[in-house]
Amino acid sequence: MASQTIMIVEDDASLRALIARVLKENGYIPCPVGSGEEMWEELQSRTVDLILMDVMLPGKNGLDLTRELRSNSQYMAIPVIFLSARDDETDRVVGLELGGDDYIPKPFGKKELVARVRAVLRRSQAVKEADGNPQSHLIHFEGWVLDPDRRELHSPTGAGVELSGAEFDLLLSFLQHAQRVIGRERLLELSRSRLSEASDRSIDVLVSRLRRKLSSQTEAGDMIRTIRGVGYMFTVPVSQD
């Protein structure tokens, strides 16, 4: 496999250089930039496999830039790992909700950074391979259709429903364990690909957002039931073809 290109969007020049050196030492091609403007310029001239995105950037911050990436069909599939000196749970949840693939609080170790990069790139490659597979195993529930390969959700009316990466992974976990009570800790394990180092509160926030999106498209009752003191249960039957 050819070396993968990783963009580093970081305004701290010394940290940007350090990350670039670590990535290069581990076989990656670093593409360091210091602002959102430089990021867009580089994206127009090269293919990028992953973006390390500092949250606290001058001008448009990393969250705003990620929102723009996810709304642009040309760049929406590029994985994003947030880097932030603020290890606040709300920031992590917001980052994941915007479509971030991981969130690493500063300061971080070199080995942890490389391990997180490798994990996200592996997941990204798996999604690309699934997208290239003509056999799609659809999941059906209450008229809804979820396509795990293409990571798409359609309502009973056929309308596409946009889900963040974290919301999609959470819904898939519910569907794979339908009509069974799942504890919050178990949900964290099942969704660990996007909820690393998250907490019960993170799960509760994501469940609330997922509920709103499901209920906004149908008059059916609450499909995700809260089991007080334990966790949640996806209450409706699920089938797969």
N, C-alpha and C positions, 0 to 999 in steps of 0.2 A: 504493500500500500504506500502511495506517495505520502510525503510529509504533509501534515495538516497545518493550515494557517490559522493562528489564533490572534485576534485583534485585542489589544490592551487599551481600553479607554480610561486613562488615568491622568489627572492634572499634576500629580506629584512626580516631577521628573526623575528623582532618585528611585522612587518605588517602581515607576514605570520601567526604568532601566534594569532594576533588579529582577522584576518579573520576566522581562524579555530574556535576560540571561539564563534564568532557571528553565524557561520553556525551551530555549535553544539547546541547552545541555541535555534535555530529555527528548530531543529529536523533532521538536515542533518548529514551525516557522513563525516567529513573532512579528506582529505588525503594531508597533506602539504609536498611539496618537494621544494628544493632550486635551481634546475637546470634541464636542458633538459635531462641529463644523468639519474638523479633520476626519472624523469617523465617516461622514457621508461622502467626503471626497475620495477616501480610500476604497469604500465599498463600491464606488462606480468604476474603479479601475482594477479590482482584483476579487477573487473568490475567497470568502472567509468561512471557515468551518465552525468557529465558536468565537464569542465575544466575552471578554472579561470586562465588566462594566462597573466603574466606580459610581456609587450612588451620589455622592456630594461633589458634583462638578460645577464649575462656574458657568453661568448662563443656564441653559437647559440641563437639568440634572439627569442622572442615569435612569430614573423611573420614567421621566418624560420621553427620553430617547427610546427606551424600550417600548413604550406605548406607540411611538411612531413606527418603530420597526415592525411591530405586530400588526399594524394597520396597512403595511406596505407588502403587497403580494410577492414582490421580488425578494424581500429580505425576511419575511415573517417566520420562515422555518429555521433561521439561524439560531442555535442555542445560545442562551445568555446566562452567565454566572455573575451575580452581583457581588461586589466588594464594598464593604462599608465599615467605617470606624464606629458606627452606631449599631450595637447589638441589641436593638429593640425589637420585641416580638411583633409589634404592629408593623414596623418597617419590613420585616421578613414576610409577613402575610401579604402586605400590599405588593411587594416585589414578586412573590409567587403568583398572586392573582393577576398581575399584568402579563404573565407568561414567562417569568423567569424560571430557569431550570435548576438553579441552586443559589444559595446565599451564603457567602463566607465572611464572617466578621473579621475585621482587622484588630490586632495583628494576627497573622496566620503563618504557619510553618511552610517551608518549601515542599516537604513531602506531602502535607495535606493538600496544598494547592494542586500539585501534579496529580494526586489521587482523584480529586474532585473533577479535574479537567478530563482525565481518562474515563471516569464513570459517565459523565455527561456525553462525551463523544461516543462511547459505546452505545448508549441509549439512542442517540441521534442516528447512528448507523443502523441500528435495529429497526427504527421507524422507516428509514429510507428503503431498507430491504423489504419491509412489509408492504410499503406503497408500491413496490415493483412486482409484488406477487399478485397475479390475476385472481387468485382465490380469496374472497373476502368472507369472513365469518361474521355475519351480522347478529346483533343481540336485540331482541324485541321485548318491550314491556309496555303494556297499556297503550298500544298504538305507536309508541315511540320506537325509533330505530337508531341504534348506536353502532358505528363502524369502527372497531378498535384499530384496524389497519390504517385507515385514512384519518383516524381521530376526528370523526364527524358525528354530530348528533342531530337527528331530525325529529321534529314534533309530529303528533298525529295528523296535522294538516299538511305535512311535507316540508314545512319551513325549517331552514337550517338554524340551529341555536348555537351561538358562539359561547364556548367555554374556555376559560384559562387552562393552562396546563395542569395546575393543581386541581381545579374543579373536575377536569376530565378524568384524571387518575383516581380521584375520590369516587366519582360515579362508577367507574369501572370496577373498583373494589367492592362497592355495594352490589353491583349486578352479579359479580362472581360469587357473592355470599348472600344472595337474596333470601329473604324470609328467615334469616338467622340473626340473632343478636350479636353485634360486634362491639366489643369494648373499645374505648378511646385509644388505649395503648395499642391494641391490635390494629386499629385503623392507621395509626402512625406507622406501624411496621409494614402494612400492606401498601401504603402510599409513600414509603420512605424515599422513592426516587426523586420526589419533589418537596418532601417535607422533612428533610434532614434537620435534626436538632429543633424540630418544632415541639409544640406542647399541646395539652388538651385544649387550651384556648384557641390555638390555631385551627384545630379540627372543628371546634364549635363555630368559628367564624366562617370557615369554608362550607360547612353543612348548611348554615343559614343562607349563604349566597346561592348555593346549589338549589336549595328548596325554592327560593324566589324565582330562579330561572325556569324551573320545572313547572311551578304553579302559574307562572305568567302565560304559559302556552296551553294550558288545559284547565278544565273545571273539575278534574278528578281531585279526590282528597289527598291529604299529605302522604306521599309515598315513602318518606323518610320519617320514621317515628322515633321520638326520643324515649329511651328506656332509662328512667330516672335512676341516677346513681351507678349506671352501668355503661351505657353508650347509645347505640342507635341500631335500628333494624329497617332494612328496605322491605316494605310490606307486600309488594305486588309480585305475581308470578313472572318469571323471566324465561324466555326460550331463545334458542340459538340455531341458526342454519348455516 
